[in-house]
Amino acid sequence: MSSAKSCKVTAYFIIAPVGIKSTSMGSYVAAAVSAMNEVEGLKCEITPMGTVMEADGLETIFEAVKAAHETLIAEGILRVESTLIIDDRRDKPRTMKDKVNSVKKHMKQL
């Protein structure tokens, strides 16, 4: 079995400012993702509905979530809601790309 240090943690993160006067959240999400991109050891991939993150450990994921929240608070948002889903796999190293490729491989078998 591989050590936890060589394994990747993958997470799916959604952040939303509450109480803004518009239905558009793009600028707030952009600010949050920019802050997350400053976290060393984190890889982010934005999607239309959230952000997928990859890191070597949970601490990095949590640091990115905190950075995103603190950025929106610093912009004057008084309430921030988020959802975080974590896949902390310890048996072998897996990346975001590996996971997508695995699903695509299985789809070809259908």
CNS distance restraints for C-alpha pairs under 8 A (distance, minus, plus):
assign (resid   1 and name CA) (resid  91 and name CA) 5.66 0.50 0.50
assign (resid   1 and name CA) (resid  92 and name CA) 6.88 0.50 0.50
assign (resid   2 and name CA) (resid   6 and name CA) 6.71 0.50 0.50
assign (resid   2 and name CA) (resid   7 and name CA) 7.31 0.50 0.50
assign (resid   2 and name CA) (resid  90 and name CA) 7.17 0.50 0.50
assign (resid   2 and name CA) (resid  91 and name CA) 5.90 0.50 0.50
assign (resid   2 and name CA) (resid  92 and name CA) 5.56 0.50 0.50
assign (resid   2 and name CA) (resid  93 and name CA) 7.44 0.50 0.50
assign (resid   3 and name CA) (resid   7 and name CA) 6.94 0.50 0.50
assign (resid   3 and name CA) (resid  90 and name CA) 7.19 0.50 0.50
assign (resid   3 and name CA) (resid  91 and name CA) 7.80 0.50 0.50
assign (resid   4 and name CA) (resid  90 and name CA) 5.49 0.50 0.50
assign (resid   4 and name CA) (resid  91 and name CA) 7.90 0.50 0.50
assign (resid   5 and name CA) (resid  56 and name CA) 6.43 0.50 0.50
assign (resid   5 and name CA) (resid  57 and name CA) 7.32 0.50 0.50
assign (resid   6 and name CA) (resid  56 and name CA) 6.90 0.50 0.50
assign (resid   6 and name CA) (resid  92 and name CA) 7.81 0.50 0.50
assign (resid   6 and name CA) (resid  93 and name CA) 5.99 0.50 0.50
assign (resid   7 and name CA) (resid  56 and name CA) 6.05 0.50 0.50
assign (resid   7 and name CA) (resid  57 and name CA) 7.85 0.50 0.50
assign (resid   7 and name CA) (resid  89 and name CA) 6.86 0.50 0.50
assign (resid   7 and name CA) (resid  90 and name CA) 6.01 0.50 0.50
assign (resid   7 and name CA) (resid  91 and name CA) 7.66 0.50 0.50
assign (resid   7 and name CA) (resid  92 and name CA) 5.92 0.50 0.50
assign (resid   7 and name CA) (resid  93 and name CA) 3.91 0.50 0.50
assign (resid   7 and name CA) (resid  94 and name CA) 6.49 0.50 0.50
assign (resid   8 and name CA) (resid  54 and name CA) 6.48 0.50 0.50
assign (resid   8 and name CA) (resid  55 and name CA) 5.56 0.50 0.50
assign (resid   8 and name CA) (resid  56 and name CA) 4.64 0.50 0.50
assign (resid   8 and name CA) (resid  57 and name CA) 6.69 0.50 0.50
assign (resid   8 and name CA) (resid  88 and name CA) 7.18 0.50 0.50
assign (resid   8 and name CA) (resid  89 and name CA) 6.96 0.50 0.50
assign (resid   8 and name CA) (resid  90 and name CA) 7.99 0.50 0.50
assign (resid   8 and name CA) (resid  93 and name CA) 5.52 0.50 0.50
assign (resid   8 and name CA) (resid  94 and name CA) 5.68 0.50 0.50
assign (resid   8 and name CA) (resid  95 and name CA) 6.19 0.50 0.50
assign (resid   9 and name CA) (resid  54 and name CA) 5.62 0.50 0.50
assign (resid   9 and name CA) (resid  55 and name CA) 5.30 0.50 0.50
assign (resid   9 and name CA) (resid  56 and name CA) 5.83 0.50 0.50
assign (resid   9 and name CA) (resid  57 and name CA) 5.80 0.50 0.50
assign (resid   9 and name CA) (resid  58 and name CA) 6.56 0.50 0.50
assign (resid   9 and name CA) (resid  61 and name CA) 7.95 0.50 0.50
assign (resid   9 and name CA) (resid  86 and name CA) 7.15 0.50 0.50
assign (resid   9 and name CA) (resid  87 and name CA) 5.84 0.50 0.50
assign (resid   9 and name CA) (resid  88 and name CA) 4.76 0.50 0.50
assign (resid   9 and name CA) (resid  89 and name CA) 6.50 0.50 0.50
assign (resid  10 and name CA) (resid  52 and name CA) 7.14 0.50 0.50
assign (resid  10 and name CA) (resid  53 and name CA) 5.61 0.50 0.50
assign (resid  10 and name CA) (resid  54 and name CA) 4.57 0.50 0.50
assign (resid  10 and name CA) (resid  55 and name CA) 6.69 0.50 0.50
assign (resid  10 and name CA) (resid  86 and name CA) 5.95 0.50 0.50
assign (resid  10 and name CA) (resid  87 and name CA) 5.14 0.50 0.50
assign (resid  10 and name CA) (resid  88 and name CA) 6.60 0.50 0.50
assign (resid  10 and name CA) (resid  95 and name CA) 7.37 0.50 0.50
assign (resid  10 and name CA) (resid  96 and name CA) 6.88 0.50 0.50
assign (resid  11 and name CA) (resid  52 and name CA) 5.67 0.50 0.50
assign (resid  11 and name CA) (resid  53 and name CA) 5.08 0.50 0.50
assign (resid  11 and name CA) (resid  54 and name CA) 6.48 0.50 0.50
assign (resid  11 and name CA) (resid  61 and name CA) 7.37 0.50 0.50
assign (resid  11 and name CA) (resid  84 and name CA) 6.75 0.50 0.50
assign (resid  11 and name CA) (resid  85 and name CA) 5.38 0.50 0.50
assign (resid  11 and name CA) (resid  86 and name CA) 4.31 0.50 0.50
assign (resid  11 and name CA) (resid  87 and name CA) 5.97 0.50 0.50
assign (resid  12 and name CA) (resid  50 and name CA) 6.82 0.50 0.50
assign (resid  12 and name CA) (resid  51 and name CA) 5.74 0.50 0.50
assign (resid  12 and name CA) (resid  52 and name CA) 4.53 0.50 0.50
assign (resid  12 and name CA) (resid  53 and name CA) 6.29 0.50 0.50
assign (resid  12 and name CA) (resid  83 and name CA) 7.91 0.50 0.50
assign (resid  12 and name CA) (resid  84 and name CA) 5.73 0.50 0.50
assign (resid  12 and name CA) (resid  85 and name CA) 5.09 0.50 0.50
assign (resid  12 and name CA) (resid  86 and name CA) 6.58 0.50 0.50
assign (resid  13 and name CA) (resid  50 and name CA) 5.69 0.50 0.50
assign (resid  13 and name CA) (resid  51 and name CA) 5.18 0.50 0.50
assign (resid  13 and name CA) (resid  52 and name CA) 6.29 0.50 0.50
assign (resid  13 and name CA) (resid  53 and name CA) 7.56 0.50 0.50
assign (resid  13 and name CA) (resid  65 and name CA) 7.91 0.50 0.50
assign (resid  13 and name CA) (resid  82 and name CA) 7.09 0.50 0.50
assign (resid  13 and name CA) (resid  83 and name CA) 5.67 0.50 0.50
assign (resid  13 and name CA) (resid  84 and name CA) 4.66 0.50 0.50
assign (resid  13 and name CA) (resid  85 and name CA) 6.58 0.50 0.50
assign (resid  14 and name CA) (resid  49 and name CA) 7.28 0.50 0.50
assign (resid  14 and name CA) (resid  50 and name CA) 4.76 0.50 0.50
assign (resid  14 and name CA) (resid  51 and name CA) 6.45 0.50 0.50
assign (resid  14 and name CA) (resid  82 and name CA) 5.28 0.50 0.50
assign (resid  14 and name CA) (resid  83 and name CA) 5.09 0.50 0.50
assign (resid  14 and name CA) (resid  84 and name CA) 6.64 0.50 0.50
assign (resid  15 and name CA) (resid  29 and name CA) 7.02 0.50 0.50
assign (resid  15 and name CA) (resid  32 and name CA) 7.99 0.50 0.50
assign (resid  15 and name CA) (resid  50 and name CA) 7.53 0.50 0.50
assign (resid  15 and name CA) (resid  68 and name CA) 7.96 0.50 0.50
assign (resid  15 and name CA) (resid  69 and name CA) 7.96 0.50 0.50
assign (resid  15 and name CA) (resid  80 and name CA) 7.15 0.50 0.50
assign (resid  15 and name CA) (resid  81 and name CA) 5.89 0.50 0.50
assign (resid  15 and name CA) (resid  82 and name CA) 4.26 0.50 0.50
assign (resid  15 and name CA) (resid  83 and name CA) 6.64 0.50 0.50
assign (resid  16 and name CA) (resid  25 and name CA) 7.34 0.50 0.50
assign (resid  16 and name CA) (resid  28 and name CA) 7.95 0.50 0.50
assign (resid  16 and name CA) (resid  29 and name CA) 7.46 0.50 0.50
assign (resid  16 and name CA) (resid  80 and name CA) 5.85 0.50 0.50
assign (resid  16 and name CA) (resid  81 and name CA) 5.29 0.50 0.50
assign (resid  16 and name CA) (resid  82 and name CA) 6.09 0.50 0.50
assign (resid  17 and name CA) (resid  25 and name CA) 7.47 0.50 0.50
assign (resid  17 and name CA) (resid  28 and name CA) 7.29 0.50 0.50
assign (resid  17 and name CA) (resid  72 and name CA) 7.26 0.50 0.50
assign (resid  17 and name CA) (resid  77 and name CA) 6.42 0.50 0.50
assign (resid  17 and name CA) (resid  79 and name CA) 6.24 0.50 0.50
assign (resid  17 and name CA) (resid  80 and name CA) 4.64 0.50 0.50
assign (resid  17 and name CA) (resid  81 and name CA) 6.38 0.50 0.50
assign (resid  18 and name CA) (resid  77 and name CA) 7.21 0.50 0.50
assign (resid  18 and name CA) (resid  78 and name CA) 7.47 0.50 0.50
assign (resid  18 and name CA) (resid  79 and name CA) 5.26 0.50 0.50
assign (resid  18 and name CA) (resid  80 and name CA) 5.66 0.50 0.50
assign (resid  18 and name CA) (resid  81 and name CA) 6.97 0.50 0.50
assign (resid  19 and name CA) (resid  77 and name CA) 7.57 0.50 0.50
assign (resid  19 and name CA) (resid  78 and name CA) 7.72 0.50 0.50
assign (resid  19 and name CA) (resid  79 and name CA) 7.15 0.50 0.50
assign (resid  20 and name CA) (resid  77 and name CA) 7.64 0.50 0.50
assign (resid  25 and name CA) (resid  29 and name CA) 6.16 0.50 0.50
assign (resid  26 and name CA) (resid  30 and name CA) 6.00 0.50 0.50
assign (resid  27 and name CA) (resid  31 and name CA) 6.25 0.50 0.50
assign (resid  28 and name CA) (resid  32 and name CA) 6.24 0.50 0.50
assign (resid  28 and name CA) (resid  72 and name CA) 6.76 0.50 0.50
assign (resid  29 and name CA) (resid  33 and name CA) 6.08 0.50 0.50
assign (resid  30 and name CA) (resid  34 and name CA) 6.01 0.50 0.50
assign (resid  31 and name CA) (resid  35 and name CA) 6.31 0.50 0.50
assign (resid  31 and name CA) (resid  68 and name CA) 7.61 0.50 0.50
assign (resid  31 and name CA) (resid  71 and name CA) 6.89 0.50 0.50
assign (resid  31 and name CA) (resid  72 and name CA) 7.36 0.50 0.50
assign (resid  32 and name CA) (resid  36 and name CA) 6.30 0.50 0.50
assign (resid  32 and name CA) (resid  67 and name CA) 7.31 0.50 0.50
assign (resid  32 and name CA) (resid  68 and name CA) 4.23 0.50 0.50
assign (resid  32 and name CA) (resid  69 and name CA) 7.07 0.50 0.50
assign (resid  32 and name CA) (resid  71 and name CA) 6.07 0.50 0.50
assign (resid  32 and name CA) (resid  72 and name CA) 6.67 0.50 0.50
assign (resid  33 and name CA) (resid  37 and name CA) 6.10 0.50 0.50
assign (resid  33 and name CA) (resid  51 and name CA) 7.97 0.50 0.50
assign (resid  33 and name CA) (resid  68 and name CA) 6.63 0.50 0.50
assign (resid  34 and name CA) (resid  38 and name CA) 6.75 0.50 0.50
assign (resid  35 and name CA) (resid  39 and name CA) 7.30 0.50 0.50
assign (resid  35 and name CA) (resid  64 and name CA) 7.47 0.50 0.50
assign (resid  35 and name CA) (resid  67 and name CA) 5.77 0.50 0.50
assign (resid  35 and name CA) (resid  68 and name CA) 5.77 0.50 0.50
assign (resid  35 and name CA) (resid  71 and name CA) 6.80 0.50 0.50
assign (resid  36 and name CA) (resid  42 and name CA) 7.75 0.50 0.50
assign (resid  36 and name CA) (resid  44 and name CA) 7.82 0.50 0.50
assign (resid  36 and name CA) (resid  64 and name CA) 4.75 0.50 0.50
assign (resid  36 and name CA) (resid  65 and name CA) 7.16 0.50 0.50
assign (resid  36 and name CA) (resid  67 and name CA) 6.01 0.50 0.50
assign (resid  36 and name CA) (resid  68 and name CA) 5.96 0.50 0.50
assign (resid  37 and name CA) (resid  42 and name CA) 6.94 0.50 0.50
assign (resid  37 and name CA) (resid  43 and name CA) 7.35 0.50 0.50
assign (resid  37 and name CA) (resid  44 and name CA) 6.90 0.50 0.50
assign (resid  37 and name CA) (resid  64 and name CA) 7.89 0.50 0.50
assign (resid  39 and name CA) (resid  60 and name CA) 7.30 0.50 0.50
assign (resid  39 and name CA) (resid  63 and name CA) 7.17 0.50 0.50
assign (resid  39 and name CA) (resid  64 and name CA) 6.09 0.50 0.50
assign (resid  40 and name CA) (resid  60 and name CA) 7.72 0.50 0.50
assign (resid  41 and name CA) (resid  55 and name CA) 5.99 0.50 0.50
assign (resid  41 and name CA) (resid  56 and name CA) 7.25 0.50 0.50
assign (resid  41 and name CA) (resid  60 and name CA) 6.99 0.50 0.50
assign (resid  42 and name CA) (resid  53 and name CA) 6.74 0.50 0.50
assign (resid  42 and name CA) (resid  54 and name CA) 5.82 0.50 0.50
assign (resid  42 and name CA) (resid  55 and name CA) 5.00 0.50 0.50
assign (resid  42 and name CA) (resid  60 and name CA) 6.63 0.50 0.50
assign (resid  42 and name CA) (resid  61 and name CA) 7.35 0.50 0.50
assign (resid  42 and name CA) (resid  64 and name CA) 7.79 0.50 0.50
assign (resid  43 and name CA) (resid  53 and name CA) 5.57 0.50 0.50
assign (resid  43 and name CA) (resid  54 and name CA) 5.08 0.50 0.50
assign (resid  43 and name CA) (resid  55 and name CA) 6.50 0.50 0.50
assign (resid  44 and name CA) (resid  51 and name CA) 6.60 0.50 0.50
assign (resid  44 and name CA) (resid  52 and name CA) 5.70 0.50 0.50
assign (resid  44 and name CA) (resid  53 and name CA) 4.55 0.50 0.50
assign (resid  44 and name CA) (resid  54 and name CA) 6.55 0.50 0.50
assign (resid  45 and name CA) (resid  51 and name CA) 5.66 0.50 0.50
assign (resid  45 and name CA) (resid  52 and name CA) 5.16 0.50 0.50
assign (resid  45 and name CA) (resid  53 and name CA) 6.45 0.50 0.50
assign (resid  46 and name CA) (resid  50 and name CA) 6.13 0.50 0.50
assign (resid  46 and name CA) (resid  51 and name CA) 4.32 0.50 0.50
assign (resid  46 and name CA) (resid  52 and name CA) 6.25 0.50 0.50
assign (resid  47 and name CA) (resid  51 and name CA) 5.69 0.50 0.50
assign (resid  47 and name CA) (resid  52 and name CA) 7.44 0.50 0.50
assign (resid  53 and name CA) (resid  61 and name CA) 7.25 0.50 0.50
assign (resid  54 and name CA) (resid  61 and name CA) 7.58 0.50 0.50
assign (resid  54 and name CA) (resid  95 and name CA) 7.05 0.50 0.50
assign (resid  54 and name CA) (resid  96 and name CA) 6.84 0.50 0.50
assign (resid  55 and name CA) (resid  60 and name CA) 6.27 0.50 0.50
assign (resid  55 and name CA) (resid  61 and name CA) 6.61 0.50 0.50
assign (resid  56 and name CA) (resid  60 and name CA) 7.45 0.50 0.50
assign (resid  57 and name CA) (resid  61 and name CA) 7.03 0.50 0.50
assign (resid  58 and name CA) (resid  62 and name CA) 6.22 0.50 0.50
assign (resid  58 and name CA) (resid  88 and name CA) 7.70 0.50 0.50
assign (resid  59 and name CA) (resid  63 and name CA) 6.04 0.50 0.50
assign (resid  60 and name CA) (resid  64 and name CA) 6.24 0.50 0.50
assign (resid  61 and name CA) (resid  65 and name CA) 6.37 0.50 0.50
assign (resid  62 and name CA) (resid  66 and name CA) 6.17 0.50 0.50
assign (resid  63 and name CA) (resid  67 and name CA) 6.14 0.50 0.50
assign (resid  64 and name CA) (resid  68 and name CA) 6.22 0.50 0.50
assign (resid  65 and name CA) (resid  69 and name CA) 6.28 0.50 0.50
assign (resid  66 and name CA) (resid  70 and name CA) 6.02 0.50 0.50
assign (resid  67 and name CA) (resid  71 and name CA) 6.06 0.50 0.50
assign (resid  68 and name CA) (resid  72 and name CA) 6.58 0.50 0.50
assign (resid  69 and name CA) (resid  73 and name CA) 6.29 0.50 0.50
assign (resid  69 and name CA) (resid  80 and name CA) 6.70 0.50 0.50
assign (resid  70 and name CA) (resid  74 and name CA) 6.03 0.50 0.50
assign (resid  71 and name CA) (resid  75 and name CA) 6.38 0.50 0.50
assign (resid  72 and name CA) (resid  76 and name CA) 6.71 0.50 0.50
assign (resid  72 and name CA) (resid  77 and name CA) 5.66 0.50 0.50
assign (resid  72 and name CA) (resid  80 and name CA) 7.37 0.50 0.50
assign (resid  73 and name CA) (resid  77 and name CA) 4.82 0.50 0.50
assign (resid  73 and name CA) (resid  78 and name CA) 6.14 0.50 0.50
assign (resid  73 and name CA) (resid  79 and name CA) 7.54 0.50 0.50
assign (resid  73 and name CA) (resid  80 and name CA) 7.59 0.50 0.50
assign (resid  89 and name CA) (resid  93 and name CA) 7.49 0.50 0.50
assign (resid  89 and name CA) (resid  94 and name CA) 7.73 0.50 0.50
assign (resid  94 and name CA) (resid  98 and name CA) 5.95 0.50 0.50
assign (resid  94 and name CA) (resid  99 and name CA) 7.00 0.50 0.50
assign (resid  95 and name CA) (resid  99 and name CA) 6.43 0.50 0.50
assign (resid  96 and name CA) (resid 100 and name CA) 6.46 0.50 0.50
assign (resid  97 and name CA) (resid 101 and name CA) 6.09 0.50 0.50
assign (resid  98 and name CA) (resid 102 and name CA) 6.10 0.50 0.50
assign (resid  99 and name CA) (resid 103 and name CA) 6.48 0.50 0.50
assign (resid 100 and name CA) (resid 104 and name CA) 6.27 0.50 0.50
assign (resid 101 and name CA) (resid 105 and name CA) 6.07 0.50 0.50
assign (resid 102 and name CA) (resid 106 and name CA) 6.35 0.50 0.50
assign (resid 103 and name CA) (resid 107 and name CA) 6.16 0.50 0.50
assign (resid 104 and name CA) (resid 108 and name CA) 6.41 0.50 0.50
assign (resid 105 and name CA) (resid 109 and name CA) 6.82 0.50 0.50
assign (resid 106 and name CA) (resid 110 and name CA) 6.88 0.50 0.50
